[in-house]
Structures are given as C-alpha cells and as structure tokens.
Amino acid sequence: MIIGIPKETCPGEKRVACVPASLPSLRKGGLEVHIECGAGAESGYPDAAYTEQGATLVSSRSQLFEQARIIAQVRTLGANPEQGASDLPLMRQDQLIVGMTDALSNPHAVQKLSTRNVQAWAMELIPRISRAQSMDVLSSMGTITGYKAVLLAAHALPKMFPMLVTAAGTVPPAKVFIIGAGVAGLQAISMARRLGAAVEAYDLRPTVKDQVLSLGARFVDLPLDTSDTEDKGGYAKAQDETFYERQRTLLTKAVGASDVVITTATVPGRQAPVLITAEMVAGMAPGSVIVDLAAERGGNCALTQPGQTVVAHGVTVIGPDHLASTVPHHASQMYSKNMATFLLHLVKKGELKIDMEDEITRETLLTRDGAVVHPRIRALLGETEGGQGEER
C-alpha cells in the first residue's frame, strides 16, 4: 500500500506530514512511501534524506495522487481554504485523505471532500484517550506554539525576563500571565519559568491547578462557578456571555499587573472567547506585550489582528498564525510521529482495517462512500440520519 506525501500548499506552511525517520516503521507495517520532490525542504528534510530511507521521489503532484492509496498531509482542504481546493480533481474514489481538516469550523469543506468519494480523516479530532496520546497532533503542535509564544513575547518586551543582581542594581523579573493551561499554556509556563520570569496562570477548569503549581507558577483563583466548564475530552466548554463578562471583570487586575499576557483559550469549532477587552489593554503599562495564541480563531483579545502585530495604548498585541510552522523541523518531526502512529492504527500488515467499533477510528472518519459520516459534522451541516449524511 502506497502513502503519498505531497508538498504543503497553504501559504506560510513549512511543515511536512512525514519525516525520513518515520519511514522504517511505516515500511515495517507494510507501507511504501512516495513523496513529492521538495516536500520536506522547508522543514530541513532534503529529498536525499528520504531516498536514503527507501522513499520514492515523485516530481508530479498529479502523479503522486494517482499512485497513492493514502494521501497524508499537514493541512487538507478546510485547513487550507485558499489552495486546498486545487487537490480535489486529483483525488480518487476510496482514496484516504488524512490530515488536519479544521472540520468543526469548515464543515462545508468536508462536504466537498465527500463529493470525491474519498475517505477523509481528521487528525485534529483524535480523541483524548490514553492509547491515542501518540497520535494527538493538537498536543504536539500546542507544545510548539506555547514554546514559541514566550520567545515572541521576550523579543517584543522592552525588559528582560529574569531577575538579575548586577553592579548597576537589581533588575526585577518580568511578570508573565498565562490564560489557559492546556498543552500550549503549560508549555508557555514552563518556558517563561526557564527564562526566569515570575509566572501566574489561570484556567476556568479547576482540574489543571495542580499542573500549573507543579511547574512553579502561581494559580489565579477566580470566584466563578466552574462546575460545567470541561467536556469529556478534557477541553474547555463554551460558556454564556454572562460568564465571560464576569470572568473579564475578575481578570482585569491580573492583566493590568502583568508585563506579558499569553492567551491560549479556544473552544473546538467556535470563535475564541474574548477575555481581554480594549479597556483592559489600556490598563496595562506601556511596553507590555500580549501574545494571542487564539488569533486564528478570532482572538482572546478584542484588539487582536490575526497574522499581525499592532500597538494600542502603548501595548504590543501579537496575533500569530501558523505559529507551529515557524519551528518546522521539530513540528514536522512531532507531527510525523503522530501521523505514522495513526496510519499504522488503520493499516495492519499492508491491509486497510476500518473498525468502526474503535473509538479512534470512529471519531476521526469524516467521509465515506460519498457521504459525510461524522455525526458532529452532519449536525453542523444540518443533515439528518435520513438525508445526505446517512452512513452507508
């Protein structure tokens, strides 16, 4: 069975879905890798590194799609809205299209994939269960973004992070406040602590308090009802506007006292909640920095401009997009491990085994036999069991 690795076409995307180090395990599982020429170049993996591990180079993208039963990508249509549609005519019936699809935010892209009679699989929907940890791309990429967010903040801040005792006097540590203690937030806490900052963190899920404290940060407790703030997968649940209004009021003091605020709060398939208002930004000291990791979802800060850095009230507001792609070598390495593990979950001894009783398989399969089969995506499209989304 052949896996095709095409070059990523989304603007700014430098990652590759498979790195040379993953090839031996794939080959052992009965899989052969064909890769588009130059697919790994921007992430530091030259064509020669692939051929040394037994991969076949393919110069034509259309030829790659024609040869491969499985197409493995970082961003498929949905997560690549500008360029992804150009791959649709290349897809073949029953071909597997595997990658990040942003399905919950772009269900109509999933519908387009179904018209090509392919099996589309969403890596971002890997369930958060123990046996799927090695496939969890959101955690892998969250590690990268949390790390890089602190570096962006340190570069923009007109202060140093660590406390220094010098002959010219004592330099106090920078005060860093992390909002959201998921994987990205926890990595940001760890990185800011390594640089010597005084770190505080907040999350509406009380279950993460011990993790924050274990990393040496102070947990900010707010008097809010948090009894229904976490779903069964461990993600934060969306709240009503009354909750967010109360939350913003209580966060104002901590935000105003911080040199750096890093926000990471997102809800799958929803616009990011606004946690920092323009008035809160105005209350920060000039020179302070906000890094909004929810920028691609609209932003946790009211002043965030996705993909841009703006200065308002003397505060630098950074809204990065494609942040994991700015560390493409290790981001690709981690993504490739997730991808290879997932593919070997679907393919046994070179044969495709689709077990819909398995939670990992069931939660990631989007389309099959010309229909959208994922219940959450069907619901977003307004489909019913008797309509277009009926599983066959």
C-alpha angles and dihedrals in degrees: 000000000000125000115200120209110196125193112263114253103187109115110259094011111133100164126104125214096229131029125202093255090065095057099083093056092046092049090049088055091056097263128131120206124219116181133191112246112266095011093130099034098100092050094050100262110119124203091253091061089058096046090050087060094049102265122145117232117224120194097195122065092206090052090051092054090046093053102041128080089193126041113198117195140164093223121022126180108309094036087049102042097160101051106010095087090067089071094057096085089051095058120102132212113278092007113145115237109193127181145080108319105171083226098167092055097037107034091155089064087057089052090054090052090052090058088064091057092236130141104244119196126194115215091191090064095061103136117246097244127131097253091051097053093102089056097047105119094175091061092045094050091041088060090056096046094047090053095046094045091063091050091051090050094047091051093050098041115093088217136068120251102224130067109249129191107206139162086257092057139275120311110208119223121261116256112235123188119194118198111199122029102210120122094294093046094048091049090049090052091051094047094046090050091051089055090052102253125147101245133202125178139191134194129169089225107083091200092077095058094096091051091053092049092047089060092055098256127126115245115227110221117204124192096243133130103254099169093114104033103106131062126215091267093058095254124131113260123227114259132203123266092257090061092048092047091054090045093053091051092053094045094053096088095049092046093048092051094052131095091200130025120189116190123197105162115137136152116211111256094004138095110266113261116252106242100162119052127200088255090055090051090051088055093059122095116264110265093034119135134220119194109193110200089180091064093113088057094050097279139268089244120069090222097050117124109197111242093007142092115224133179117219127169087354091301122120111226113194118195105184124189128191086019095158088055090063087070094044100158098060094028088058091046092054095041091049091055090051092047096047092049091050094048091050087052089059099037121057118187091339095311127108113242114188109188109180090188088068113092095217092052095042096048096049103042110099107169136020136163092005095307139099103246103175108103096215092050092046089052091051090051091049093243125150134208089262096047139066094307096059111131113238 
